[in-house]
């Protein structure tokens, strides 16, 4: 197969489809989403059978247990896919929303209208449920999308794509609004990310190596985050019991997510009171602790932390701990070592809380809350297509609004400039 020609054809079809979906009403988009959900529900057995093919092939190739777990579709996960699509259908439609409309001295009105981005290329690994999530979010936000899943999920993704196309067709919409790349050759990714004529933005979801490659090679704007080195700072005015609960939850509720706590900072004035108790709790959860010299002196079981530990996303039951002099050093440490994903402070001092909000340079900054809340669903976005740590366009969890842009609109009545 001529991969370059194939990907160019997908792009051309997506560009045409983007103009169709941009004109669709909210009712039409919601009808398509609900039809897709119905199609998936009716095709449940087909989806699960296709997924079993992928699982069998994955086991034969020796995929790790964690990858196989992300790859697997169960009845419960199919139900979650259905619920996710219905939730997106129930969300407010951002497209066409007008804001900041004001009269100017000339008599014209100037405002902004929210509009789709156009064609979104999404590159992801393992999890076939992402096919549903990405398709539903792009559709509701008025975008066409080209989905390139991992080769390990090709059969599952093809089966889901059939359901999506069926739902679009039954709603009378262009079937090319959502296209799944049918070939597994990695060269297809290279063509997708180097096609600004047909693709407006790329969103990669996967491991750090994948995202680094996309970011390095793309000729199309990329919305992404590389890793999630998230911090919790326990201030000298923090409530001890709240801090114990939040710190344990932030680290142990799930280890493999980008909003899991990876680095704990503790104010020296409160360290002797809270750190031994905290460390005991972490050890009871089988978390390996790596700390600074002061932490080691306070808790002998803590291993020595290296300079690399302060900037590492473990995605595992490992935690780095540093005792800091106070708020100033905590903020400096975070801004130097974090991946600008999510940081939180435990404090009862209003001024400290406000300084932390203002001065910490990350996409999500929290007061007295677990970093595990950095999630589109928890933020009320209904769903997310990923997290962005970029400073332009979208930052933080990217939901429907993050998949749109704004254009200026001017309302006049025969006005001329003098």
SVG drawing of the C-alpha trace seen along z (x, -y; Angstrom):
<svg xmlns="http://www.w3.org/2000/svg" viewBox="-32 -60 54 77">
<polyline fill="none" stroke="black" stroke-width="0.4" points="0.0,0.0 1.1,-3.5 1.0,-4.9 1.6,-8.5 -1.4,-8.4 -3.6,-6.6 -3.0,-9.1 -3.5,-12.0 -6.8,-10.6 -7.9,-10.3 -6.9,-13.9 -8.7,-15.1 -11.9,-13.3 -11.5,-14.6 -11.2,-18.2 -14.4,-17.9 -16.2,-16.2 -15.0,-19.0 -17.1,-21.5 -20.1,-19.2 -19.8,-18.7 -19.1,-22.4 -22.6,-23.2 -24.4,-20.5 -26.8,-21.5 -26.5,-20.4 -29.5,-18.1 -27.9,-16.5 -24.7,-15.9 -26.5,-14.5 -28.5,-12.2 -25.4,-10.8 -23.8,-10.2 -26.8,-8.4 -27.0,-6.3 -23.3,-5.4 -24.0,-4.3 -26.9,-2.1 -24.8,-0.6 -22.0,0.3 -24.6,1.8 -26.0,4.0 -22.5,5.0 -21.2,5.8 -20.5,9.4 -18.7,8.5 -16.6,5.9 -15.6,8.4 -14.7,11.0 -12.5,8.6 -10.9,7.6 -10.2,11.3 -8.2,11.5 -6.1,8.5 -5.6,10.0 -4.5,13.3 -2.1,11.6 -0.7,9.5 -0.1,12.5 1.7,14.2 3.9,11.2 4.7,11.1 3.0,7.8 3.3,6.9 0.4,7.5 -0.2,3.8 -0.5,3.3 -2.8,6.3 -5.0,4.8 -5.3,1.5 -6.0,3.4 -8.8,5.6 -12.5,4.8 -14.9,6.3 -18.7,5.9 -18.0,3.3 -15.7,1.3 -18.1,1.4 -20.8,0.2 -18.4,-2.7 -17.9,-3.5 -21.7,-3.7 -22.1,-5.9 -19.3,-8.2 -20.9,-8.7 -24.2,-9.5 -22.6,-11.9 -21.0,-13.8 -24.3,-14.0 -25.8,-15.6 -23.1,-18.2 -23.6,-21.8 -22.5,-22.4 -19.7,-25.1 -19.9,-25.7 -21.5,-29.0 -21.3,-30.4 -20.9,-34.2 -19.0,-36.0 -17.6,-39.4 -20.0,-41.2 -19.5,-45.0 -20.4,-48.2 -17.5,-50.3 -17.5,-54.1 -18.0,-53.7 -21.4,-52.0 -20.3,-48.5 -20.5,-45.5 -17.4,-43.3 -17.4,-39.9 -16.1,-36.4 -17.7,-33.2 -16.5,-29.7 -15.8,-27.6 -14.4,-24.1 -10.7,-23.6 -11.3,-21.7 -9.5,-18.3 -7.9,-16.7 -5.5,-13.9 -5.3,-11.7 -2.5,-9.2 -2.8,-6.8 -1.7,-3.4 -3.4,-0.3 -6.7,-1.4 -9.5,-0.9 -12.0,-2.9 -10.0,-6.0 -11.4,-5.5 -14.9,-6.1 -13.9,-8.9 -12.0,-10.8 -14.6,-10.3 -17.5,-11.5 -15.6,-14.6 -14.5,-15.6 -18.0,-15.1 -19.7,-17.1 -17.2,-19.9 -17.9,-20.1 -14.5,-18.6 -13.6,-15.8 -11.0,-13.4 -8.5,-10.9 -7.8,-8.3 -4.6,-6.3 -4.6,-3.7 -1.8,-1.2 -1.3,1.8 -2.0,4.0 -5.7,2.8 -6.3,2.8 -9.2,5.3 -10.9,3.7 -10.6,0.2 -11.9,1.4 -14.9,2.9 -15.6,-0.3 -15.1,-2.3 -17.8,-0.3 -20.2,-1.2 -19.3,-4.9 -19.8,-4.9 -23.1,-3.2 -24.2,-5.8 -23.1,-8.7 -24.9,-7.2 -28.2,-6.6 -28.1,-10.3 -27.6,-11.3 -24.0,-12.6 -20.8,-12.3 -19.2,-9.0 -15.7,-10.6 -16.3,-12.8 -14.6,-10.0 -11.9,-7.9 -9.8,-5.2 -6.4,-4.6 -6.7,-1.0 -3.0,-0.3 -0.5,0.4 2.7,-0.7 4.3,-3.5 5.0,-5.5 1.3,-6.4 1.9,-8.4 4.7,-10.3 2.4,-11.2 -0.4,-12.3 1.7,-14.7 3.3,-16.2 0.1,-17.2 -0.9,-20.7 -2.9,-21.0 -5.5,-18.6 -4.9,-18.4 -5.2,-21.4 -4.0,-19.9 -2.4,-16.6 -3.2,-15.2 -1.0,-12.3 -2.0,-10.0 0.6,-7.5 4.0,-7.1 6.7,-9.7 8.7,-8.3 5.6,-8.5 4.8,-12.1 8.4,-13.2 8.6,-11.8 5.3,-13.5 6.4,-16.8 9.8,-16.7 8.6,-15.6 5.2,-17.2 4.6,-20.0 1.1,-20.5 0.4,-22.1 0.4,-19.6 -1.7,-19.6 0.1,-17.4 1.8,-16.7 5.0,-14.7 4.7,-13.5 3.1,-14.2 5.6,-14.9 3.0,-16.2 3.8,-17.7 2.0,-18.1 3.4,-20.7 2.5,-20.4 2.8,-24.0 3.7,-24.8 0.1,-25.9 -1.4,-22.7 -4.1,-20.6 -2.3,-17.4 -5.2,-15.0 -6.3,-16.5 -2.7,-16.4 -2.3,-12.7 -5.6,-11.8 -4.8,-13.9 -1.2,-12.8 -2.1,-9.1 -4.9,-9.4 -2.9,-11.5 -0.2,-8.7 -2.0,-5.4 -5.5,-5.8 -3.9,-4.8 -0.3,-4.6 -0.3,-4.7 -2.0,-8.0 -0.5,-11.3 -2.1,-13.1 -0.7,-10.8 1.5,-12.4 5.2,-11.8 7.0,-14.4 6.1,-15.4 7.4,-18.6 7.1,-19.2 7.7,-22.4 10.6,-21.9 8.6,-23.4 5.9,-20.6 8.1,-17.8 8.8,-16.0 5.1,-16.0 3.8,-14.7 6.6,-12.9 7.0,-9.8 3.3,-9.2 3.1,-9.8 6.0,-7.5 4.4,-4.7 1.2,-5.0 3.1,-4.9 5.1,-1.9 1.8,-0.1 0.8,-0.6 4.2,0.8 5.4,-2.6 9.1,-2.9 10.3,-6.2 13.3,-8.2 14.2,-11.4 16.6,-14.2 19.2,-14.0 16.9,-15.7 14.1,-13.2 16.5,-10.3 17.6,-11.6 14.0,-11.8 12.9,-8.4 15.7,-5.9 13.9,-3.6 13.8,-6.2 16.3,-5.7 18.5,-8.5 17.0,-10.5 19.1,-11.4 18.8,-14.7 17.0,-12.7 14.2,-11.7 13.0,-15.3 12.0,-15.4 10.8,-11.8 7.3,-10.6 7.4,-7.1 3.9,-5.8 4.7,-3.2 4.6,-2.9 7.6,-5.2 7.6,-8.6 10.3,-11.3 10.2,-13.4 12.0,-16.7 11.9,-18.8 11.9,-22.5 12.3,-25.7 8.9,-26.9 6.6,-28.2 9.3,-30.1 11.5,-27.1 8.6,-24.9 7.4,-27.1 11.0,-27.4 11.5,-23.6 8.2,-23.0 8.8,-25.5 12.3,-24.1 11.4,-20.4 7.8,-19.9 6.4,-19.0 3.8,-21.8 0.9,-19.3 -0.7,-19.4 0.5,-20.8 -1.3,-21.1 -0.7,-22.8 -2.1,-21.8 -2.4,-25.0 -4.8,-26.9 -3.0,-30.2 -5.0,-32.2 -2.1,-34.3 0.1,-31.2 -2.7,-29.6 -3.1,-32.6 0.6,-32.9 0.8,-29.3 -2.1,-29.7 -0.4,-32.8 3.2,-31.7 3.2,-28.0 3.4,-27.7 1.4,-24.5 -1.8,-23.7 -3.7,-22.8 -2.9,-24.3 -4.9,-23.2 -5.5,-24.1 -6.2,-21.3 -7.1,-18.7 -5.7,-15.6 -3.8,-15.9 -6.0,-12.9 -8.8,-15.4 -6.9,-16.7 -9.2,-15.0 -11.8,-16.1 -14.7,-14.2 -13.9,-15.6 -13.6,-19.1 -17.1,-18.9 -16.0,-18.6 -17.8,-15.3 -14.8,-13.8 -11.3,-14.7 -9.2,-13.9 -6.0,-14.4 -4.1,-16.8 -2.2,-19.8 0.7,-21.4 1.2,-23.8 0.7,-27.5 -1.0,-28.3 -4.5,-27.4 -5.5,-24.7 -4.1,-24.1 -5.1,-21.3 -7.7,-18.7 -8.9,-19.2 -12.6,-18.8 -15.1,-20.1 -14.1,-23.8 -10.4,-22.8 -11.3,-21.4 -12.6,-24.7 -11.1,-28.1 -12.6,-31.6 -13.0,-34.1 -13.9,-37.8 -17.3,-38.8 -18.5,-42.3 -22.1,-43.4 -23.0,-46.6 -25.9,-48.3 -24.2,-49.9 -21.4,-51.3 -18.4,-52.7 -15.0,-53.8 -14.3,-57.5"/>
</svg>
